Amino acid sequence: MDDDRDAGASVKTDVLEQHRQLDALLEEVREAFQEEGPGESAREAFRRLREALETHFEQEDRLYYPAIWALRPMQKAPLQACVAAHAGFRSRLRDIAERLQRGEVAAALNAFDDLAQAFESHEAVEETVLAELDREVAEAR
């Protein structure tokens, strides 16, 4: 049971740390676009953010969440909802990149702001599920 607790704490710690790093990247992109518009450094900041989000979603979708719901089936539904949300974020990221490529900067920035706000809410949901998992594991001890 201690192994479950340690693994759960490790996943939670990893996800929380990644969320803070992603929050910083979101802010970096926002600032880059506000300071210089659609310049090369803003596009590069967005590329880094997109890559980091894709990696984060992949880890959660294929590594963390299936392991959690295998051990704690009661968490499967909320985690599957998170995985579905990731697909929506991937679509939004593609849309923003396409708008930037077409030179639709204002539309891309609006879409980015929507994505950032939605991602903030999404992080809160994931962190709540992970906190519930911590409680479940602690109660099972």
Secondary structure in CASP SS format (residue, H / E / C, confidence):
PFRMAT SS
TARGET T0000
AUTHOR 0000-0000-0000
METHOD secondary structure of the structure
MODEL  1
M C 1.00
D H 1.00
D H 1.00
D H 1.00
R H 1.00
D H 1.00
A H 1.00
G H 1.00
A H 1.00
S H 1.00
V H 1.00
K H 1.00
T H 1.00
D H 1.00
V H 1.00
L H 1.00
E H 1.00
Q H 1.00
H H 1.00
R H 1.00
Q H 1.00
L H 1.00
D H 1.00
A H 1.00
L H 1.00
L H 1.00
E H 1.00
E H 1.00
V H 1.00
R H 1.00
E H 1.00
A H 1.00
F H 1.00
Q H 1.00
E H 1.00
E H 1.00
G C 1.00
P C 1.00
G C 1.00
E H 1.00
S H 1.00
A H 1.00
R H 1.00
E H 1.00
A H 1.00
F H 1.00
R H 1.00
R H 1.00
L H 1.00
R H 1.00
E H 1.00
A H 1.00
L H 1.00
E H 1.00
T H 1.00
H H 1.00
F H 1.00
E H 1.00
Q H 1.00
E H 1.00
D H 1.00
R H 1.00
L H 1.00
Y H 1.00
Y H 1.00
P H 1.00
A H 1.00
I H 1.00
W H 1.00
A H 1.00
L H 1.00
R C 1.00
P H 1.00
M H 1.00
Q H 1.00
K H 1.00
A H 1.00
P H 1.00
L H 1.00
Q H 1.00
A H 1.00
C H 1.00
V H 1.00
A H 1.00
A H 1.00
H H 1.00
A H 1.00
G H 1.00
F H 1.00
R H 1.00
S H 1.00
R H 1.00
L H 1.00
R H 1.00
D H 1.00
I H 1.00
A H 1.00
E H 1.00
R H 1.00
L H 1.00
Q H 1.00
R C 1.00
G C 1.00
E C 1.00
V H 1.00
A H 1.00
A H 1.00
A H 1.00
L H 1.00
N H 1.00
A H 1.00
F H 1.00
D H 1.00
D H 1.00
L H 1.00
A H 1.00
Q H 1.00
A H 1.00
F H 1.00
E H 1.00
S H 1.00
H H 1.00
E H 1.00
A H 1.00
V H 1.00
E H 1.00
E H 1.00
T H 1.00
V H 1.00
L H 1.00
A H 1.00
E H 1.00
L H 1.00
D H 1.00
R H 1.00
E H 1.00
V H 1.00
A H 1.00
E H 1.00
A H 1.00
R C 1.00
END
